[in-house]
Amino acid sequence: MAKAFSVSGRLQRVTTETAHVSVPLSQELFHSNPDGSETIDGEKVIAAAIALGRHPATRWSVEGEVVITPHPLQTPPQ
């Protein structure tokens, strides 16, 4: 019987999922301007959307194909 050899490689599989969330506009999401007007703070809105995305009731849908690539850190099997 001939000897067989193999090489181990570590892979990563990435699945992209999307969800739509509605962020209620509360006073905490605005910042005051020097002229006295108020503007929506985009960073705070995104942070609130991410928090909603973590909620168990958020419905996520798979988008596109699963992408399998070599993992950037090749480590031995555990």
BAZA-229071 format. One record per residue: residue number from 1; residue in one letter; x, y, z of N, C-alpha, C in turn. Coordinates in nm, 2 decimals. Example, Ala and Ser with C-alpha at 12.3 -4.5 7.8 and 13.67 -1.06 7.14 Angstrom:
2
<1 "A" <1.32 -0.57 0.78> <1.23 -0.45 0.78> <1.32 -0.33 0.78>>
<2 "S" <1.28 -0.22 0.71> <1.37 -0.11 0.71> <1.29 0.00 0.79>>
//
This chain:
78
<1 "M" <0.09 -0.12 0.00> <0.00 0.00 0.00> <0.09 0.12 0.00>>
<2 "A" <0.06 0.22 -0.09> <0.14 0.34 -0.10> <0.10 0.44 0.02>>
<3 "K" <0.21 0.51 0.07> <0.18 0.61 0.17> <0.11 0.72 0.12>>
<4 "A" <0.02 0.78 0.20> <-0.06 0.89 0.16> <-0.03 1.01 0.26>>
<5 "F" <-0.01 1.12 0.20> <0.02 1.24 0.28> <-0.09 1.34 0.26>>
<6 "S" <-0.10 1.43 0.36> <-0.20 1.54 0.34> <-0.14 1.67 0.41>>
<7 "V" <-0.20 1.78 0.38> <-0.17 1.91 0.44> <-0.29 1.96 0.49>>
<8 "S" <-0.29 2.01 0.62> <-0.41 2.07 0.68> <-0.41 2.22 0.65>>
<9 "G" <-0.52 2.27 0.62> <-0.54 2.42 0.60> <-0.66 2.47 0.68>>
<10 "R" <-0.65 2.58 0.73> <-0.76 2.64 0.81> <-0.84 2.73 0.72>>
<11 "L" <-0.97 2.71 0.71> <-1.06 2.79 0.63> <-1.15 2.88 0.71>>
<12 "Q" <-1.21 2.98 0.65> <-1.31 3.05 0.71> <-1.43 3.06 0.62>>
<13 "R" <-1.55 3.06 0.67> <-1.67 3.06 0.59> <-1.75 3.19 0.64>>
<14 "V" <-1.78 3.27 0.55> <-1.85 3.40 0.58> <-1.99 3.40 0.52>>
<15 "T" <-2.09 3.42 0.60> <-2.22 3.43 0.55> <-2.27 3.57 0.57>>
<16 "T" <-2.31 3.64 0.47> <-2.36 3.78 0.49> <-2.51 3.77 0.51>>
<17 "E" <-2.56 3.83 0.62> <-2.70 3.84 0.65> <-2.74 3.99 0.66>>
<18 "T" <-2.86 4.02 0.62> <-2.91 4.16 0.63> <-3.04 4.17 0.71>>
<19 "A" <-3.06 4.28 0.76> <-3.18 4.31 0.84> <-3.21 4.46 0.82>>
<20 "H" <-3.34 4.49 0.82> <-3.38 4.63 0.82> <-3.44 4.66 0.96>>
<21 "V" <-3.39 4.76 1.02> <-3.44 4.81 1.15> <-3.49 4.95 1.14>>
<22 "S" <-3.58 4.99 1.22> <-3.63 5.12 1.23> <-3.59 5.18 1.36>>
<23 "V" <-3.51 5.29 1.35> <-3.46 5.36 1.47> <-3.55 5.47 1.50>>
<24 "P" <-3.62 5.47 1.62> <-3.70 5.58 1.66> <-3.62 5.71 1.69>>
<25 "L" <-3.65 5.82 1.63> <-3.58 5.94 1.65> <-3.61 6.00 1.78>>
<26 "S" <-3.52 5.99 1.88> <-3.54 6.05 2.01> <-3.44 6.16 2.03>>
<27 "Q" <-3.46 6.24 2.13> <-3.38 6.36 2.15> <-3.23 6.32 2.17>>
<28 "E" <-3.20 6.20 2.22> <-3.06 6.16 2.24> <-2.99 6.14 2.10>>
<29 "L" <-3.06 6.13 1.99> <-2.99 6.11 1.86> <-2.96 6.24 1.79>>
<30 "F" <-2.99 6.36 1.85> <-2.96 6.49 1.79> <-2.85 6.56 1.87>>
<31 "H" <-2.78 6.65 1.80> <-2.69 6.73 1.86> <-2.72 6.88 1.82>>
<32 "S" <-2.68 6.97 1.91> <-2.71 7.11 1.89> <-2.60 7.17 1.81>>
<33 "N" <-2.64 7.26 1.72> <-2.54 7.34 1.64> <-2.52 7.47 1.70>>
<34 "P" <-2.41 7.54 1.67> <-2.38 7.67 1.73> <-2.49 7.77 1.70>>
<35 "D" <-2.56 7.76 1.58> <-2.67 7.85 1.55> <-2.80 7.82 1.62>>
<36 "G" <-2.80 7.72 1.71> <-2.92 7.69 1.78> <-3.01 7.58 1.72>>
<37 "S" <-2.98 7.54 1.60> <-3.05 7.44 1.53> <-3.00 7.30 1.58>>
<38 "E" <-3.08 7.20 1.55> <-3.04 7.06 1.58> <-3.02 6.98 1.46>>
<39 "T" <-2.93 6.89 1.47> <-2.90 6.80 1.36> <-2.90 6.65 1.41>>
<40 "I" <-2.94 6.56 1.32> <-2.94 6.42 1.36> <-2.79 6.38 1.36>>
<41 "D" <-2.75 6.31 1.47> <-2.61 6.26 1.48> <-2.61 6.12 1.42>>
<42 "G" <-2.55 6.11 1.30> <-2.55 5.98 1.22> <-2.48 5.87 1.29>>
<43 "E" <-2.37 5.90 1.37> <-2.30 5.79 1.44> <-2.39 5.74 1.55>>
<44 "K" <-2.47 5.82 1.62> <-2.56 5.77 1.72> <-2.67 5.69 1.66>>
<45 "V" <-2.72 5.73 1.54> <-2.82 5.66 1.48> <-2.77 5.52 1.44>>
<46 "I" <-2.65 5.51 1.38> <-2.59 5.38 1.35> <-2.57 5.29 1.47>>
<47 "A" <-2.53 5.35 1.58> <-2.51 5.28 1.71> <-2.64 5.22 1.76>>
<48 "A" <-2.75 5.30 1.75> <-2.88 5.26 1.79> <-2.93 5.15 1.70>>
<49 "A" <-2.90 5.16 1.57> <-2.94 5.05 1.47> <-2.87 4.92 1.50>>
<50 "I" <-2.74 4.93 1.53> <-2.67 4.81 1.57> <-2.72 4.74 1.69>>
<51 "A" <-2.76 4.83 1.79> <-2.82 4.77 1.91> <-2.95 4.70 1.88>>
<52 "L" <-3.03 4.76 1.79> <-3.15 4.69 1.75> <-3.12 4.56 1.68>>
<53 "G" <-3.02 4.56 1.60> <-2.98 4.44 1.53> <-2.94 4.32 1.62>>
<54 "R" <-2.90 4.36 1.74> <-2.86 4.25 1.84> <-2.98 4.20 1.91>>
<55 "H" <-3.10 4.26 1.90> <-3.22 4.21 1.97> <-3.26 4.08 1.91>>
<56 "P" <-3.30 3.98 1.99> <-3.33 3.85 1.94> <-3.45 3.85 1.84>>
<57 "A" <-3.54 3.95 1.85> <-3.65 3.95 1.76> <-3.62 4.01 1.62>>
<58 "T" <-3.50 4.06 1.60> <-3.46 4.11 1.47> <-3.46 4.00 1.37>>
<59 "R" <-3.52 4.01 1.26> <-3.53 3.91 1.15> <-3.42 3.93 1.05>>
<60 "W" <-3.33 3.84 1.04> <-3.21 3.84 0.95> <-3.24 3.75 0.83>>
<61 "S" <-3.19 3.79 0.71> <-3.21 3.71 0.59> <-3.07 3.69 0.53>>
<62 "V" <-3.04 3.57 0.48> <-2.91 3.54 0.42> <-2.91 3.61 0.28>>
<63 "E" <-2.80 3.68 0.25> <-2.79 3.75 0.13> <-2.67 3.69 0.05>>
<64 "G" <-2.70 3.65 -0.07> <-2.59 3.60 -0.15> <-2.54 3.46 -0.11>>
<65 "E" <-2.42 3.43 -0.17> <-2.36 3.30 -0.15> <-2.27 3.30 -0.03>>
<66 "V" <-2.25 3.19 0.03> <-2.15 3.17 0.14> <-2.01 3.18 0.07>>
<67 "V" <-1.92 3.26 0.13> <-1.79 3.27 0.08> <-1.69 3.19 0.17>>
<68 "I" <-1.61 3.10 0.10> <-1.51 3.02 0.18> <-1.38 3.06 0.12>>
<69 "T" <-1.29 3.10 0.22> <-1.16 3.15 0.18> <-1.06 3.09 0.28>>
<70 "P" <-0.93 3.09 0.25> <-0.83 3.05 0.35> <-0.83 3.15 0.47>>
<71 "H" <-0.82 3.10 0.59> <-0.82 3.19 0.70> <-0.68 3.26 0.70>>
<72 "P" <-0.68 3.39 0.74> <-0.56 3.47 0.73> <-0.45 3.42 0.83>>
<73 "L" <-0.50 3.35 0.94> <-0.41 3.29 1.04> <-0.42 3.14 1.03>>
<74 "Q" <-0.31 3.08 0.98> <-0.31 2.94 0.97> <-0.25 2.88 1.10>>
<75 "T" <-0.33 2.81 1.17> <-0.30 2.75 1.30> <-0.32 2.60 1.29>>
<76 "P" <-0.25 2.52 1.37> <-0.28 2.37 1.37> <-0.41 2.34 1.42>>
<77 "P" <-0.47 2.22 1.37> <-0.60 2.18 1.42> <-0.60 2.16 1.57>>
<78 "Q" <-0.71 2.18 1.64> <-0.71 2.16 1.78> <-0.78 2.03 1.82>>
//
